[in-house]
Amino acid sequence: MKYRALVLSMLFVLPSSCGWQLRDTQLVPSAIGTLYLSSSDRNSALITELERALSINGIKVIADKAAADYSVIIVDYRQNSRTASINPSGRVAEYQLNEDVDFIITDAQGNEMIPLSTASVERVYEFNEDDILSSTNESRSVRDRMHEEIVRQILNRLRVFSDNATP
């Protein structure tokens, strides 16, 4: 019985002492308040992922810029793909995907809290010309993971900002 209690207590103590936490949990303190998201494409997969991640962190995204405590302004969003390698027959073997997001974080008065910053990610995936459907699905999956990484980078900037903003 004592052994069982010791094992259970270790399961709760060890993860917290090593810094382990569930993925995407509490990257940004909810004390940051409300956020307004500005983007030229409000319906993009990136904005949807960013709104989901903010909601998970307890941050309310509102539609009224004047009522928001802070704004995240997506200035530019770039997606590129290029051939990364070719196979012996001279056909594409791998593609390289790049995504870059330029953003600014401002307070309610429009003052830049975080100046123009860029979140970027690059991935390479194998292209199989014999199975186009599978390669298309792989591309979509890689892009989804890239969006998650971009969002994580933006959330990290919000976390650093909120850590510095609190006395």
Residue pairs with C-beta under 8 A, 6 or more apart in sequence:
14 20
15 21
24 53
24 56
24 152
25 56
25 57
26 57
27 53
27 57
27 152
27 155
27 156
27 158
27 159
28 54
28 57
28 59
28 155
28 158
28 159
28 162
29 57
29 159
29 162
29 163
29 166
30 57
30 58
30 59
31 162
31 166
32 59
32 69
32 70
32 158
32 161
32 162
32 165
33 59
33 60
33 68
33 69
33 70
34 59
34 60
34 61
34 62
34 67
34 68
34 69
34 70
35 54
35 59
35 60
35 61
35 62
35 68
35 69
35 70
35 71
35 72
36 61
36 62
36 63
36 64
36 65
36 67
36 68
36 70
36 71
36 72
37 47
37 50
37 51
37 61
37 71
37 72
37 74
38 65
38 71
38 72
38 73
38 74
39 46
39 47
39 73
39 74
39 77
40 74
40 77
41 47
41 77
44 77
45 143
45 144
45 147
46 74
46 77
46 101
46 147
46 150
46 151
47 74
49 147
49 148
49 151
50 72
50 151
50 154
51 61
53 151
53 152
53 155
54 60
54 61
54 155
55 61
57 155
62 68
65 71
66 108
68 108
69 107
69 108
70 105
70 106
70 107
70 108
70 113
71 105
71 106
71 107
72 103
72 104
72 105
72 154
72 158
73 103
73 104
73 105
73 106
74 101
74 102
74 103
75 102
75 103
75 104
75 116
76 100
76 101
76 102
77 99
77 100
77 101
77 102
78 98
78 99
78 100
78 101
79 97
79 98
79 99
79 143
80 97
80 98
80 99
81 95
81 96
81 97
81 98
82 95
82 96
82 98
83 92
83 94
83 95
83 96
84 93
84 94
84 95
84 96
84 124
85 92
85 93
85 94
86 92
86 93
87 93
91 129
92 127
92 129
93 126
93 127
94 124
94 125
94 126
94 127
95 124
95 125
95 127
95 139
96 122
96 123
96 124
97 122
97 123
97 124
97 125
97 139
97 142
97 143
97 146
98 120
98 121
98 122
99 120
99 121
99 122
99 143
99 146
99 147
99 150
100 118
100 119
100 120
101 118
101 119
101 120
101 150
101 154
102 116
102 117
102 118
103 116
103 117
103 118
103 119
103 154
103 157
104 112
104 114
104 115
104 116
104 117
105 112
105 113
105 114
105 157
105 158
105 161
106 112
106 113
107 113
113 161
113 165
114 157
114 161
117 157
119 150
119 153
119 154
119 157
120 150
120 153
121 146
121 149
121 150
121 153
123 142
123 145
123 146
125 135
125 138
125 139
125 142
126 135
126 138
127 135
128 134
128 135
129 135
